[in-house]
Amino acid sequence: QVQLVESGGGLVQAGGSLRLSCVGSGYAFSTYAMAWYRQAPGKQRELVARITSGSITDYVDSVKGRFTISRDNPTNTLSLQMNSLEPEDTAVYYCNAGGPHYYWGQGTQVTVSS
């Protein structure tokens, strides 16, 4: 059974930092491209950052230079370091494995106050 379990969300002031983690199990973590998506109230879910099995990364323009995605294959952990957070980053953040038609976590709430 595939599981993706996120943690690390919370409430932070604008300009602050948070680090999200996602631990995967039940599949070959190291062979899958992984990603973080987010969904703000009333908006569609959007891709925030992704990392290939070979650790090539890509980011949506709005988070470039502020967020860093990384993976640790021995511990099946995907991370998202979020710095210089803005109120516009407020959303539920989801961990994804293999693309939008594959595996999802339950989401973790990130709230950035102004």
All heavy atoms as an XYZ file, in Angstrom:
863
protein
N       0.842     -1.187      0.000
C       0.000      0.000      0.000
C       0.883      1.245      0.000
O       1.716      1.429      0.867
C      -0.892      0.002      1.232
C      -1.790      1.206      1.335
C      -2.607      1.194      2.607
O      -2.508      0.267      3.414
N      -3.402      2.219      2.812
N       0.639      2.107     -0.980
C       1.428      3.329     -1.095
C       0.932      4.361     -0.096
O      -0.274      4.577      0.049
C       1.335      3.896     -2.510
C       2.009      5.257     -2.601
C       1.953      2.926     -3.516
N       1.873      4.975      0.602
C       1.538      6.067      1.519
C       2.528      7.201      1.348
O       3.730      6.977      1.193
C       1.574      5.586      2.976
C       0.354      4.810      3.411
C       0.296      4.641      4.915
O       1.271      4.227      5.537
N      -0.837      4.953      5.507
N       2.007      8.419      1.367
C       2.822      9.632      1.401
C       2.321     10.439      2.586
O       1.140     10.807      2.634
C       2.667     10.432      0.110
C       3.159      9.770     -1.178
C       2.763     10.616     -2.388
C       4.667      9.586     -1.142
N       3.199     10.698      3.538
C       2.794     11.380      4.765
C       3.578     12.675      4.897
O       4.807     12.660      5.060
C       3.026     10.490      5.998
C       2.593     11.229      7.261
C       2.265      9.175      5.861
N       2.852     13.786      4.812
C       3.478     15.103      4.909
C       3.493     15.582      6.353
O       2.639     15.209      7.156
C       2.730     16.144      4.071
C       2.649     15.850      2.587
C       1.278     15.422      2.163
O       0.561     14.845      2.999
O       0.914     15.659      0.988
N       4.431     16.454      6.644
C       4.504     17.120      7.940
C       5.241     18.442      7.770
O       5.868     18.677      6.728
C       5.222     16.239      8.971
O       6.551     15.988      8.571
N       5.152     19.296      8.786
C       5.924     20.522      8.785
C       5.143     21.785      8.499
O       5.706     22.888      8.567
N       3.877     21.663      8.178
C       3.095     22.868      7.933
C       2.831     23.630      9.217
O       3.149     23.165     10.317
N       2.250     24.829      9.081
C       1.940     25.611     10.256
C       1.670     27.053      9.910
O       1.466     27.405      8.747
N       1.661     27.882     10.945
C       1.415     29.310     10.811
C       2.727     30.056     10.995
O       3.453     29.807     11.970
C       0.401     29.758     11.865
C       0.136     31.258     12.005
C      -0.478     31.810     10.718
C      -0.768     31.532     13.190
N       3.026     30.957     10.079
C       4.264     31.713     10.137
C       3.995     33.135      9.648
O       3.095     33.356      8.835
C       5.362     31.017      9.296
C       4.986     30.994      7.818
C       6.721     31.649      9.504
N       4.766     34.081     10.135
C       4.644     35.454      9.667
C       5.337     35.626      8.328
O       6.278     34.883      7.997
C       5.244     36.416     10.691
C       4.407     36.562     11.961
C       4.925     37.666     12.870
O       6.110     37.972     12.869
N       4.026     38.254     13.636
N       4.889     36.599      7.584
C       5.532     36.916      6.312
C       7.018     37.164      6.531
O       7.419     37.813      7.502
C       4.881     38.139      5.687
N       7.818     36.619      5.626
C       9.262     36.706      5.754
C       9.889     35.528      6.471
O      11.117     35.373      6.456
N       9.065     34.709      7.089
C       9.560     33.565      7.832
C       9.823     32.356      6.958
O       9.698     32.413      5.730
N      10.168     31.261      7.614
C      10.529     30.030      6.909
C       9.794     28.833      7.504
O       9.456     28.820      8.687
C      12.036     29.775      7.018
O      12.784     30.810      6.430
N       9.574     27.841      6.649
C       9.058     26.548      7.066
C       9.741     25.479      6.229
O      10.151     25.740      5.093
C       7.548     26.446      6.856
C       6.612     27.135      7.847
C       5.170     27.027      7.353
C       6.737     26.532      9.239
N       9.809     24.278      6.785
C      10.342     23.144      6.042
C       9.311     22.028      6.067
O       8.944     21.537      7.140
C      11.657     22.659      6.642
C      12.327     21.553      5.825
C      13.679     21.178      6.419
N      14.364     20.151      5.670
C      15.150     20.402      4.618
N      15.352     21.656      4.226
N      15.742     19.416      3.978
N       8.853     21.652      4.886
C       7.903     20.546      4.749
C       8.664     19.256      4.462
O       9.680     19.268      3.751
C       6.917     20.810      3.620
C       6.121     22.114      3.676
C       5.134     22.168      2.500
C       5.410     22.265      4.990
N       8.138     18.161      4.993
C       8.703     16.846      4.718
C       7.603     15.902      4.283
O       6.442     16.058      4.667
C       9.393     16.280      5.961
O      10.506     17.055      6.328
N       7.981     14.920      3.490
C       7.050     13.896      3.022
C       7.795     12.574      3.013
O       8.838     12.463      2.367
C       6.554     14.240      1.631
S       5.644     12.914      0.798
N       7.269     11.596      3.725
C       7.884     10.278      3.761
C       7.020      9.315      2.954
O       5.821      9.184      3.213
C       8.048      9.771      5.196
C       8.645      8.369      5.189
C       8.931     10.721      5.990
N       7.629      8.676      1.985
C       6.920      7.730      1.132
C       7.188      6.295      1.526
O       8.268      5.969      2.023
N       6.188      5.424      1.313
C       6.361      4.009      1.578
C       5.467      3.210      0.639
O       4.503      3.737      0.085
C       6.025      3.681      3.038
O       4.684      4.007      3.330
N       5.812      1.949      0.447
C       4.997      1.074     -0.376
C       5.304      1.115     -1.860
O       4.581      0.506     -2.659
N       6.339      1.808     -2.251
C       6.743      1.877     -3.650
C       8.230      2.200     -3.700
O       8.838      2.517     -2.678
C       5.931      2.928     -4.413
C       6.234      4.352     -4.031
C       6.997      5.171     -4.861
C       5.760      4.890     -2.833
C       7.291      6.469     -4.508
C       6.055      6.191     -2.472
C       6.811      6.980     -3.314
O       7.106      8.269     -2.952
N       8.806      2.110     -4.881
C      10.250      2.330     -5.046
C      10.538      3.820     -5.128
O      10.683      4.392     -6.217
C      10.750      1.609     -6.291
N      10.636      4.444     -3.964
C      10.767      5.904     -3.859
C      11.845      6.458     -4.782
O      11.627      7.451     -5.478
C      11.083      6.261     -2.409
C      11.243      7.730     -2.145
C      10.151      8.515     -1.784
C      12.484      8.348     -2.243
C      10.286      9.873     -1.528
C      12.642      9.705     -1.994
C      11.531     10.470     -1.638
N      13.001      5.852     -4.795
C      14.143      6.419     -5.517
C      13.939      6.469     -7.027
O      14.616      7.225     -7.720
C      15.413      5.641     -5.185
O      15.317      4.318     -5.664
N      13.023      5.679     -7.543
C      12.811      5.626     -8.991
C      11.726      6.575     -9.480
O      11.507      6.698    -10.683
C      12.452      4.202     -9.437
O      11.152      3.852     -8.938
C      13.478      3.193     -8.951
N      11.049      7.234     -8.565
C       9.935      8.102     -8.933
C      10.339      9.569     -8.915
O      11.015     10.034     -7.975
C       8.777      7.922     -7.947
C       7.868      6.775     -8.275
C       8.314      5.459     -8.183
C       6.561      6.998     -8.674
C       7.477      4.400     -8.483
C       5.714      5.943     -8.969
C       6.180      4.652     -8.871
O       5.352      3.601     -9.165
N       9.877     10.322     -9.901
C       9.902     11.777     -9.795
C       8.935     12.173     -8.689
O       7.866     11.564     -8.530
C       9.488     12.421    -11.102
N       9.314     13.180     -7.917
C       8.500     13.642     -6.795
C       8.203     15.120     -6.964
O       8.951     15.839     -7.633
C       9.233     13.414     -5.467
C       9.596     11.977     -5.161
S       8.149     10.964     -4.831
C       7.503     11.746     -3.336
N       7.143     15.576     -6.326
C       6.769     16.976     -6.483
C       5.970     17.470     -5.284
O       5.402     16.673     -4.534
C       5.945     17.161     -7.761
N       5.957     18.768     -5.145
C       5.063     19.460     -4.212
C       4.080     20.290     -5.033
O       4.480     21.025     -5.934
C       5.851     20.382     -3.285
C       6.657     19.670     -2.261
C       7.995     19.385     -2.311
C       6.189     19.142     -1.016
N       8.378     18.714     -1.189
C       7.288     18.553     -0.369
C       4.945     19.115     -0.377
C       7.186     17.938      0.883
C       4.839     18.495      0.860
C       5.954     17.925      1.480
N       2.817     20.152     -4.685
C       1.754     20.967     -5.235
C       1.134     21.758     -4.087
O       1.330     21.425     -2.903
C       0.660     20.082     -5.861
C       1.001     19.441     -7.177
C       1.911     18.382     -7.247
C       0.408     19.872     -8.367
C       2.212     17.773     -8.465
C       0.700     19.267     -9.578
C       1.600     18.225     -9.617
O       1.901     17.630    -10.827
N       0.368     22.763     -4.437
C      -0.388     23.493     -3.426
C      -1.735     23.917     -3.984
O      -1.896     24.078     -5.190
C       0.393     24.707     -2.910
C       0.586     25.812     -3.925
C       1.500     26.894     -3.344
N       1.740     27.969     -4.310
C       2.607     28.961     -4.112
N       3.300     29.023     -2.970
N       2.762     29.895     -5.021
N      -2.672     24.086     -3.053
C      -3.997     24.548     -3.435
C      -4.487     25.562     -2.415
O      -4.654     25.234     -1.228
C      -4.979     23.382     -3.532
C      -6.324     23.783     -4.095
C      -7.176     22.600     -4.507
O      -6.939     21.468     -4.084
N      -8.149     22.833     -5.364
N      -4.678     26.779     -2.897
C      -5.217     27.849     -2.061
C      -6.738     27.838     -2.153
O      -7.300     27.331     -3.137
C      -4.653     29.185     -2.512
N      -7.413     28.406     -1.171
C      -8.875     28.431     -1.190
C      -9.406     29.084     -2.469
O      -8.960     30.159     -2.854
C      -9.227     29.266      0.045
C      -8.073     29.085      0.962
C      -6.871     28.982      0.073
N     -10.320     28.401     -3.132
C     -10.923     28.946     -4.332
C     -10.063     28.885     -5.572
O     -10.447     29.422     -6.623
N      -8.911     28.244     -5.491
C      -8.006     28.169     -6.630
C      -7.724     26.723     -6.998
O      -7.920     25.818     -6.206
C      -6.702     28.904     -6.330
C      -6.863     30.402     -6.138
C      -5.518     31.091     -6.033
C      -5.674     32.593     -5.916
N      -4.351     33.266     -5.832
N      -7.235     26.541     -8.212
C      -6.861     25.203     -8.653
C      -5.535     24.786     -8.027
O      -4.711     25.622     -7.661
C      -6.742     25.178    -10.181
C      -8.067     25.255    -10.911
C      -7.921     24.999    -12.403
O      -6.897     25.319    -13.000
N      -8.945     24.411    -13.002
N      -5.369     23.486     -7.909
C      -4.089     22.972     -7.418
C      -3.011     23.295     -8.440
O      -3.212     23.130     -9.643
C      -4.191     21.464     -7.199
C      -3.033     20.862     -6.460
C      -3.288     19.397     -6.130
N      -4.435     19.233     -5.236
C      -4.736     18.075     -4.649
N      -3.988     17.002     -4.860
N      -5.783     17.985     -3.865
N      -1.854     23.755     -7.958
C      -0.756     24.105     -8.866
C       0.537     23.419     -8.441
O       0.778     23.165     -7.250
C      -0.532     25.631     -8.905
C       0.023     26.228     -7.630
C       0.515     27.665     -7.796
O       0.670     28.137     -8.952
O       0.764     28.314     -6.762
N       1.339     23.123     -9.438
C       2.653     22.551     -9.202
C       3.584     23.625     -8.654
O       3.698     24.697     -9.241
C       3.210     21.976    -10.503
C       4.619     21.410    -10.468
C       4.709     20.200     -9.557
C       5.065     21.045    -11.873
N       4.227     23.347     -7.554
C       5.155     24.292     -6.932
C       6.599     23.967     -7.303
O       7.357     24.841     -7.722
C       5.004     24.276     -5.398
C       6.044     25.170     -4.737
C       3.598     24.688     -4.997
N       6.977     22.706     -7.127
C       8.354     22.290     -7.393
C       8.363     20.793     -7.645
O       7.530     20.064     -7.106
C       9.263     22.630     -6.211
N       9.301     20.356     -8.458
C       9.436     18.930     -8.720
C      10.894     18.573     -8.805
O      11.751     19.409     -9.081
C       8.702     18.517     -9.990
C       9.124     19.236    -11.235
C       8.207     18.911    -12.398
N       8.475     19.772    -13.539
C       7.679     19.858    -14.599
N       6.582     19.119    -14.671
N       7.990     20.654    -15.583
N      11.154     17.274     -8.580
C      12.524     16.770     -8.617
C      12.483     15.384     -9.243
O      11.681     14.529     -8.856
C      13.131     16.757     -7.190
C      14.587     16.321     -7.216
C      12.321     15.905     -6.223
C      15.327     16.591     -5.884
N      13.339     15.180    -10.219
C      13.360     13.892    -10.911
C      14.084     12.854    -10.066
O      14.688     13.154     -9.033
C      14.059     14.014    -12.258
O      15.459     14.260    -12.025
C      13.471     15.143    -13.101
N      14.056     11.616    -10.536
C      14.784     10.565     -9.833
C      16.276     10.845     -9.835
O      17.000     10.402     -8.940
C      14.495      9.206    -10.473
O      14.866      9.214    -11.835
N      16.738     11.623    -10.808
C      18.135     12.011    -10.865
C      18.425     13.350    -10.206
O      19.498     13.923    -10.397
N      17.439     13.859     -9.437
C      17.575     15.100     -8.651
C      17.680     16.369     -9.490
O      18.251     17.362     -9.033
C      18.746     15.005     -7.658
O      18.459     14.021     -6.689
N      17.139     16.348    -10.685
C      16.992     17.585    -11.448
C      15.732     18.274    -10.940
O      14.685     17.644    -10.787
C      16.891     17.294    -12.947
C      18.204     16.672    -13.432
C      16.576     18.569    -13.726
C      18.142     16.164    -14.856
N      15.844     19.581    -10.683
C      14.742     20.310    -10.065
C      14.136     21.356    -10.998
O      14.799     21.837    -11.926
C      15.200     20.991     -8.770
O      16.254     21.912     -9.079
C      15.716     19.973     -7.768
N      12.905     21.701    -10.700
C      12.190     22.717    -11.456
C      11.190     23.380    -10.512
O      10.658     22.715     -9.619
C      11.458     22.080    -12.641
C      10.886     23.117    -13.587
O      11.421     24.250    -13.632
O       9.907     22.804    -14.289
N      10.945     24.695    -10.719
C      10.087     25.452     -9.823
C       9.123     26.341    -10.610
O       9.466     26.827    -11.689
C      10.929     26.364     -8.917
C      11.915     25.636     -8.049
C      13.201     25.357     -8.513
C      11.568     25.220     -6.765
C      14.107     24.670     -7.718
C      12.473     24.544     -5.959
C      13.743     24.281     -6.439
O      14.643     23.612     -5.649
N       7.980     26.590    -10.026
C       7.105     27.607    -10.579
C       7.762     28.960    -10.347
O       8.484     29.155     -9.352
C       5.701     27.523     -9.910
C       5.750     27.923     -8.444
C       4.696     28.343    -10.674
N       7.565     29.900    -11.264
C       8.277     31.185    -11.200
C       8.089     31.898     -9.866
O       9.014     32.530     -9.355
C       7.821     32.087    -12.341
C       8.394     31.671    -13.688
O       9.328     30.846    -13.712
O       7.904     32.175    -14.714
N       6.912     31.800     -9.292
C       6.606     32.584     -8.087
C       7.410     32.155     -6.856
O       7.455     32.903     -5.873
C       5.116     32.505     -7.781
O       4.719     31.169     -7.536
N       8.030     30.979     -6.895
C       8.798     30.526     -5.724
C      10.292     30.403     -6.007
O      11.071     30.087     -5.107
C       8.270     29.180     -5.180
C       6.770     29.242     -4.938
C       8.638     28.012     -6.082
N      10.699     30.663     -7.229
C      12.126     30.557     -7.558
C      12.952     31.498     -6.693
O      12.603     32.657     -6.504
C      12.342     30.876     -9.040
C      11.933     29.747     -9.979
C      12.186     30.106    -11.434
C      11.780     28.960    -12.352
N      11.948     29.307    -13.789
N      14.040     30.962     -6.158
C      14.906     31.742     -5.296
C      14.476     31.755     -3.837
O      15.231     32.224     -2.975
N      13.269     31.245     -3.555
C      12.776     31.226     -2.178
C      12.582     29.798     -1.658
O      12.801     29.540     -0.476
C      11.437     31.972     -2.082
C      11.489     33.422     -2.499
C      10.191     34.139     -2.177
N       9.039     33.594     -2.901
C       7.943     33.112     -2.312
N       7.841     33.099     -0.990
N       6.938     32.670     -3.043
N      12.173     28.890     -2.520
C      11.909     27.502     -2.131
C      12.984     26.585     -2.704
O      13.493     26.820     -3.801
C      10.556     27.032     -2.663
C       9.341     27.674     -2.030
C       9.450     28.767     -1.180
C       8.085     27.167     -2.291
C       8.334     29.344     -0.606
C       6.949     27.723     -1.732
C       7.086     28.834     -0.887
N      13.280     25.534     -1.963
C      14.230     24.521     -2.436
C      13.648     23.127     -2.180
O      13.319     22.790     -1.037
C      15.573     24.641     -1.712
O      16.110     25.950     -1.917
C      16.564     23.618     -2.256
N      13.537     22.354     -3.242
C      13.071     20.977     -3.125
C      14.281     20.054     -3.088
O      15.280     20.295     -3.771
C      12.125     20.604     -4.297
C      11.462     19.255     -4.055
C      12.848     20.654     -5.638
C      10.352     18.929     -5.057
N      14.180     19.006     -2.277
C      15.280     18.043     -2.191
C      14.718     16.677     -1.823
O      13.581     16.568     -1.367
C      16.323     18.491     -1.161
O      15.751     18.585      0.132
N      15.534     15.668     -2.048
C      15.109     14.312     -1.711
C      16.260     13.557     -1.056
O      17.424     13.799     -1.373
C      14.626     13.568     -2.956
C      15.682     13.322     -4.017
C      15.048     12.787     -5.309
N      14.325     11.548     -5.102
C      13.372     11.105     -5.910
N      13.021     11.818     -6.987
N      12.767      9.955     -5.659
N      15.902     12.652     -0.164
C      16.869     11.781      0.484
C      16.388     10.352      0.281
O      15.498      9.873      0.995
C      16.988     12.109      1.969
C      18.038     11.251      2.644
O      19.202     11.323      2.229
O      17.699     10.504      3.572
N      16.928      9.696     -0.709
C      16.433      8.375     -1.072
C      16.608      7.314      0.014
O      15.711      6.483      0.192
C      17.066      7.917     -2.375
C      16.579      8.721     -3.575
O      15.482      9.291     -3.552
N      17.398      8.784     -4.612
N      17.708      7.297      0.749
C      17.831      6.271      1.802
C      16.727      6.318      2.853
O      16.408      5.282      3.461
C      19.196      6.559      2.410
C      19.968      7.205      1.316
C      18.944      8.064      0.598
N      16.160      7.498      3.090
C      15.091      7.611      4.095
C      13.719      7.821      3.452
O      12.736      8.073      4.146
C      15.358      8.759      5.069
O      15.411      9.989      4.339
C      16.671      8.559      5.817
N      13.648      7.728      2.123
C      12.376      7.914      1.406
C      11.719      9.245      1.737
O      10.493      9.332      1.870
C      11.404      6.772      1.708
C      11.781      5.465      1.042
O      12.826      5.365      0.386
N      10.962      4.449      1.211
N      12.513     10.288      1.856
C      12.005     11.588      2.287
C      12.169     12.644      1.211
O      13.248     12.813      0.643
C      12.710     12.045      3.567
O      12.517     11.071      4.603
C      12.161     13.382      4.037
N      11.078     13.348      0.972
C      11.061     14.515      0.104
C      10.893     15.747      0.997
O      10.117     15.713      1.953
C       9.879     14.435     -0.860
C       9.648     15.619     -1.775
C      10.720     15.666     -2.866
C       8.258     15.571     -2.389
N      11.631     16.804      0.703
C      11.559     18.008      1.523
C      11.300     19.237      0.658
O      11.599     19.246     -0.530
C      12.859     18.208      2.307
O      13.089     17.141      3.192
N      10.752     20.268      1.291
C      10.591     21.566      0.654
C      10.954     22.631      1.687
O      10.231     22.830      2.653
C       9.162     21.778      0.155
C       8.945     23.073     -0.632
C       9.676     22.998     -1.983
C       7.459     23.332     -0.860
N      12.081     23.270      1.475
C      12.503     24.378      2.321
C      11.910     25.649      1.753
O      12.168     25.980      0.590
C      14.024     24.471      2.377
C      14.540     25.635      3.198
C      14.203     25.503      4.674
O      14.317     24.419      5.246
N      13.807     26.601      5.299
N      11.121     26.350      2.551
C      10.420     27.541      2.097
C      10.911     28.733      2.911
O      10.707     28.782      4.129
C       8.910     27.371      2.263
C       8.360     26.138      1.572
S       6.566     26.029      1.620
C       6.300     25.821      3.379
N      11.563     29.661      2.240
C      12.079     30.872      2.876
C      11.356     32.099      2.335
O      10.704     32.040      1.291
C      13.576     30.999      2.630
C      14.370     29.853      3.214
O      14.009     29.269      4.232
N      15.477     29.505      2.553
N      11.494     33.196      3.037
C      10.880     34.463      2.618
C       9.418     34.275      2.253
O       8.947     34.729      1.202
C      11.655     35.054      1.432
O      13.008     35.264      1.776
N       8.702     33.608      3.120
C       7.308     33.276      2.827
C       6.454     34.538      2.725
O       6.681     35.534      3.440
C       6.754     32.340      3.893
C       7.195     30.881      3.723
C       7.033     30.104      5.022
C       6.415     30.222      2.601
N       5.474     34.458      1.845
C       4.559     35.570      1.574
C       3.128     35.103      1.839
O       2.839     33.905      1.756
C       4.701     36.003      0.115
C       6.116     36.379     -0.273
C       6.279     36.549     -1.785
O       5.331     36.224     -2.533
O       7.375     37.005     -2.200
N       2.226     36.031      2.153
C       0.826     35.630      2.363
C       0.259     34.845      1.182
O      -0.592     33.961      1.373
C       0.113     36.968      2.550
C       1.157     37.856      3.146
C       2.441     37.462      2.471
N       0.743     35.145     -0.021
C       0.270     34.437     -1.217
C       0.694     32.972     -1.240
O       0.209     32.205     -2.067
C       0.785     35.126     -2.472
C       0.215     36.537     -2.715
C       0.782     37.598     -1.784
O       1.897     37.383     -1.238
O       0.116     38.624     -1.579
N       1.590     32.579     -0.371
C       2.001     31.175     -0.282
C       1.043     30.351      0.579
O       1.194     29.129      0.661
C       3.413     31.068      0.309
C       4.468     31.713     -0.565
O       4.424     31.508     -1.796
O       5.335     32.412     -0.019
N       0.084     30.996      1.195
C      -0.886     30.287      2.023
C      -1.680     29.298      1.185
O      -2.275     29.666      0.172
C      -1.844     31.283      2.701
O      -1.102     32.083      3.614
C      -2.950     30.553      3.446
N      -1.649     28.032      1.594
C      -2.315     26.975      0.835
C      -2.155     25.657      1.584
O      -1.387     25.565      2.551
C      -1.703     26.842     -0.553
N      -2.863     24.654      1.109
C      -2.580     23.284      1.518
C      -1.539     22.743      0.554
O      -1.720     22.823     -0.667
C      -3.841     22.408      1.510
C      -3.486     20.972      1.885
C      -4.889     22.972      2.462
N      -0.457     22.215      1.099
C       0.635     21.690      0.290
C       0.564     20.165      0.262
O       0.419     19.520      1.303
C       1.973     22.156      0.858
C       2.267     23.594      0.529
C       1.542     24.633      1.120
C       3.268     23.936     -0.388
C       1.789     25.957      0.801
C       3.527     25.263     -0.712
C       2.782     26.266     -0.109
O       3.036     27.585     -0.427
N       0.687     19.626     -0.957
C       0.564     18.192     -1.167
C       1.847     17.612     -1.753
O       2.429     18.188     -2.676
C      -0.573     17.882     -2.132
C      -1.941     18.284     -1.649
C      -2.459     19.539     -1.926
C      -2.727     17.388     -0.919
C      -3.721     19.908     -1.488
C      -3.997     17.748     -0.494
C      -4.483     19.005     -0.775
O      -5.735     19.363     -0.340
N       2.207     16.478     -1.256
C       3.316     15.696     -1.794
C       2.763     14.775     -2.881
O       1.663     14.209     -2.738
C       3.910     14.884     -0.652
S       5.200     13.717     -1.091
N       3.509     14.636     -3.961
C       3.077     13.799     -5.077
C       4.222     12.932     -5.567
O       5.368     13.376     -5.640
C       2.573     14.673     -6.212
C       2.327     13.896     -7.484
O       3.213     13.765     -8.332
N       1.143     13.346     -7.609
N       3.881     11.712     -5.912
C       4.866     10.798     -6.492
C       4.385     10.348     -7.856
O       3.245      9.896     -7.996
C       5.071      9.595     -5.587
N       5.207     10.525     -8.856
C       4.927      9.966    -10.166
C       4.044     10.790    -11.076
O       3.725     10.354    -12.177
N       3.646     11.962    -10.649
C       2.796     12.793    -11.488
C       1.373     12.820    -10.975
O       0.995     12.033    -10.093
N       0.541     13.733    -11.501
C      -0.797     13.967    -10.940
C      -1.745     12.785    -11.016
O      -2.769     12.779    -10.315
C      -1.315     15.150    -11.754
C      -0.464     15.203    -12.969
C       0.869     14.667    -12.579
N      -1.462     11.797    -11.834
C      -2.368     10.648    -11.918
C      -1.913      9.488    -11.036
O      -2.496      8.403    -11.109
C      -2.485     10.189    -13.368
C      -3.050     11.244    -14.275
N      -4.336     11.713    -14.160
C      -2.473     11.956    -15.283
C      -4.541     12.650    -15.077
N      -3.438     12.814    -15.756
N      -0.925      9.732    -10.205
C      -0.393      8.646     -9.389
C      -0.664      8.878     -7.913
O      -1.824      8.902     -7.487
C       1.087      8.425     -9.707
C       1.266      7.739    -11.043
C       1.303      8.465    -12.229
C       1.370      6.354    -11.122
C       1.428      7.820    -13.452
C       1.496      5.714    -12.334
C       1.533      6.447    -13.499
O       1.655      5.810    -14.712
N       0.345      9.092     -7.100
C       0.160      9.019     -5.649
C       0.197     10.399     -5.007
O       1.049     11.232     -5.352
C       1.260      8.140     -5.041
C       1.394      6.789     -5.686
C       2.620      6.354     -6.181
C       0.295      5.934     -5.810
C       2.750      5.109     -6.775
C       0.418      4.692     -6.407
C       1.653      4.278     -6.890
O       1.771      3.051     -7.471
N      -0.702     10.582     -4.024
C      -0.809     11.857     -3.311
C      -0.789     11.647     -1.812
O      -1.300     10.642     -1.301
C      -2.126     12.542     -3.666
C      -2.214     13.029     -5.070
C      -2.741     12.366     -6.145
C      -1.754     14.290     -5.572
N      -2.633     13.139     -7.268
C      -2.044     14.337     -6.952
C      -1.139     15.397     -4.978
C      -1.729     15.430     -7.758
C      -0.830     16.477     -5.773
C      -1.125     16.493     -7.145
N      -0.228     12.631     -1.113
C      -0.366     12.678      0.324
C      -1.659     13.360      0.716
O      -2.436     13.795     -0.134
N      -1.867     13.473      2.040
C      -3.123     14.026      2.537
C      -3.104     15.544      2.612
O      -4.157     16.167      2.773
C      -3.432     13.453      3.929
C      -2.702     14.110      5.090
C      -1.228     13.757      5.167
O      -0.722     12.908      4.431
N      -0.530     14.407      6.096
N      -1.931     16.132      2.494
C      -1.801     17.582      2.522
C      -1.451     18.116      3.897
O      -1.791     17.515      4.926
N      -0.774     19.249      3.906
C      -0.436     19.943      5.148
C      -0.660     21.438      4.940
O      -0.294     22.000      3.908
C       1.013     19.641      5.586
O       1.263     20.220      6.862
C       2.050     20.147      4.591
N      -1.290     22.073      5.914
C      -1.676     23.478      5.776
C      -0.497     24.399      6.086
O       0.176     24.235      7.113
C      -2.821     23.800      6.742
C      -3.250     25.255      6.744
C      -3.946     25.676      5.467
O      -4.849     24.985      4.981
N      -3.552     26.814      4.912
N      -0.282     25.344      5.200
C       0.692     26.417      5.421
C      -0.066     27.732      5.397
O      -0.754     28.030      4.420
C       1.789     26.408      4.349
C       2.670     27.652      4.472
C       2.631     25.149      4.452
N       0.056     28.491      6.475
C      -0.603     29.788      6.568
C       0.437     30.850      6.871
O       1.182     30.735      7.850
C      -1.677     29.791      7.663
O      -2.628     28.751      7.402
C      -2.399     31.133      7.706
N       0.488     31.865      6.008
C       1.444     32.953      6.161
C       0.661     34.225      6.466
O      -0.141     34.676      5.651
C       2.303     33.137      4.905
C       3.370     34.207      5.137
C       2.953     31.823      4.494
N       0.914     34.788      7.623
C       0.205     35.999      8.030
C       0.998     37.241      7.636
O       2.234     37.226      7.627
C      -0.032     35.983      9.537
O       1.204     36.002     10.227
N       0.262     38.300      7.335
C       0.929     39.540      6.896
C       1.222     40.454      8.083
O       0.828     40.214      9.190
C       0.046     40.264      5.888
O      -1.212     40.511      6.440
